[in-house]
Amino acid sequence: MIDLWTWTTPNGRKVSIMLEELGLPYRAHAVDITSGEQYDPEFLKISPNNKIPAMVDNDTSMTLMESGAIMIYLADKTDRFLPTDAEGRYRTLEWLMWQMGGIGPFLGQAHHFLKFNPGKAPYAEERFFAEAQRLYGVLDKRLAERAYLVDDYTIADMATWPWISRYEWQRIDLNDYPNVKRWYVEIAERPAVQRGYHVPKKVNEIPMP
């Protein structure tokens, strides 16, 4: 049994989607980051950086924070969604790191300035909207050559997709990125993705272009 501390954010949804894809038994514990629950001393014992998601694998007593580390751990635990050959593994990790270093931080800033604080910082809005467009362009070019980020559906896709599901917050029209749109819709139709998206609670339907 795995205990998952999470919230309805792209980073949280990465792991719940993966757990649903794997079919592993887990318990989801809601950490309401809008009310400061991430600073609770008990949660900080699991996630010293006071961020979700965090996980405890009760089979191994392994405790982990950081979504990327959790996903790699689960992939290694189950031998799924992360290729075992050297090139496939590192290519998947390459695109996982691209999500963690680019898509996540920069689209997160786009949410902050474009969605929640419009008109307060025009330079920041322009900067992060431009970077969102650039990142979507990188993703669209990558997906023009293959069905998924790396040949098969992997943790790189699971990590990236929840951020793209907030394309409206980023003022992105998916019709401008046809390869991203095709990939996004296909993944959105996976039953495990539909279940994992609504953990720890349902906020809205999956946005569809």
N, C-alpha and C positions, 0 to 999 in steps of 0.2 A: 504494500500500500504506500502510495506517495501522498504527502501533504503539500499542497500548493497554496501559497499566499499570493493573492493577485487582485487586480482591479480591471475595470473595463477600458483599458488603454491598449494601444498597439503592442507594447512590450509584454503586457500581461497576456494578451490573446495569442501571441506566438506560442507560448508554452501550453496553454490549454488546448489549442488546436493540435499541437504535436501529441499531447497525451491522448486526445480523442483519436487521432490517426493511428497511434500505437495500440489503442485498446487496453492500456494499462489502468488498473484500478487506482483512483485517486480521490482525495477529498479537497475541495476548494474552500479556502478561507478568504472571505472578502476583507480587503484592507482599503478602507475608504480614504483615499488620498486627498479628497476635498475637505475632509474634516480633521486631518492631521493624524490619522491612525498609524501612519508609517513611522511616527516618532515614539510609539509605544515601546517601553523598555523590553517587553517580551518579544516584540517583532525585531528589535535591534539585535537581539541575541542571534537571530537567524540571518538578518540582513544588516550588517553594520553600516552600510551606506544609506540606510533608510529609503530604499527604493524597492518597488515590486518589479518583477516577481521574485520569489524566493521559494526554495523547495527543501523538503526533507524526504529522503528515500528511507523508509523504515526497514527495508530489507537489508540495507548496508550501513545505515546510520550516517550516510553522506548528507551533509547540509551544504546548499549552494545558493548564492545570490547571482545576479546578472543573467539575463535571458540567454545570451549566447553560450555561456558556460553550461547552463542547464540543458540546452538543446544538444550540445556536443555530448554531454554525459549520457543523456537518454538515448541518443543514437548509438553510442558505444555500448551501452547496457543491452540494447536490443538487436544490434547489428542491422539497423534499418535507417533509411533516409540519409545515410552518409556512406558514400562508396568506400570499399575496403582497399581498392587499388590506390597506389600513391598519387597518381595524377588526379584521379577522380576525387579523392579525399581533399587534396589541397586546392583543387579548383572550387570545390564546394565551400571550403573554409575561406577562400579568397572572396567569394561573393557574399558569404555571411559577414565577413569583416567589412565589406563595402556597405552593407546595410547598417551595421553597427557604427561605422565611422562617418557615413554620409547620409543615407536615407533617414535614419532615426534622428540624429541631432539636428540636421538642417530642416527637415520637415516639421520636427517638433517646434523649432523656432518660427517656422511659417505659421503654424497653428497659433502661437503666442501673439504674433503681431498682426496677422491677417484675419484670424477668426475672433480672437478675444480682445484685442486692443487696436482695432482699426482707427487710423487717423492720428494716432499718438506719436508715431515715429515713422514718417514717410520714407526716410533713408533705409531703415530696417525692413520695412515692408517691401521696398523695391529690391533690396539685396536678397532677402530670403525667397521672394517669389521667383526671382531670376535663377537662384540656385535650385529651387524646386523644378523649374522647367529644364534646367541642365540635367539634373538627375533623372528625370523622366525620359529625357532624350537618350541618356546612356542606357537605361533599362530597355527602351524601345529598340535601340540598335542591337542590343544583346539578344533580345527575343525575336528579332527578325530572322535569326539563323537557327533557332532551336525552339522546342516547345516550352522548355523551362530554363532557368538560369544555368543549370548544368544539366546535361542530357536528360536525366530522369528527375522526377519530383523529389526534392531534397529539403533539408532544413533551411537551405538558403531561400527557397521559395516561401516556406512557412514563416520565416522571419521577416521577409520583405512585404508579403501580401497585406498584413494588417495595417501597415503604414499607408499603402496605396488605397486601402478601403476608406481613408479619410481624404480622398482627392478633392471633395467639395470644400473642405476646410482650407485646402491649399490653393483654391481657385483654379484648379486644373480641370480641363475638359478632356476626358479620356478619348474622345473622338479625334483629338489631335495626335494621339499616340496609339495607332491601331494595333500594334503588336502587344503593347501593354494591356489594352482593352481586352483582346482575345484571351490572353493569359489570365487576367484578373477574373473574367467571367467564368472561365473554366474552373479555376480554383474555388471560386465562390459557390459553385454548384456541388462541390464535394460534401457529402453528408457530415463528415468529421469536422470540416471547416465550419459548417452551419451550426453544429453543436458547440464547438469550442469558442466561437465568436460570442456566444451568450453566457460565458462564464466570467465572473461569478453571478451575474444577473443579466437579464435582457434589458437593454436600454433602447435599442432601435433595431429595425430590420437591417440586414446587410445592404448598404447602398449599391444600387445597380445603375450602370450608365444607360 
